[in-house]
Amino acid sequence: MKTVSRRDVFKLAGAGSLALLLPALTRVGGGQAWADDNILDPESPQAKALGYVHHYDEVDAERFPRYEAGQICANCQLAQGDLSADWMGCSIFPGKLVAHDGWCNAWVLRAG
Ligand code: SF4
């Protein structure tokens, strides 16, 4: 019967850790690709209908007079996920990412 040394145990543990880490690292890389592919296109029909822009400086105030200074996606009730991130989810645009400083005509003040 072969005995297992402490060194063998550490080698196995290291290999096991790597095996556990690889899928996580793959998800991180895949997540970045997902994010880039899913940024909301302001030119898409739904985004255009709501006047979505990646930066509040670009709001067409004549077309969307309810816009007021200080309104951004990051303080909108409909934003989802990490509100301090550059890009975040939005319940109006499922599966898409909107900009931290973006805006659209569905903006609602975030509670709290
Ligand atoms: S609903 Fe809110 S979070 Fe979504 S795009 Fe419009 S302003 Fe941004």
Residues whose N, C-alpha, C, O or C-beta is under 5 A from the ligand:
A	BS01	SF4	I72 C73 C76 L78 A79 C90 I92 V98 G102 W103 C104 A106 W107
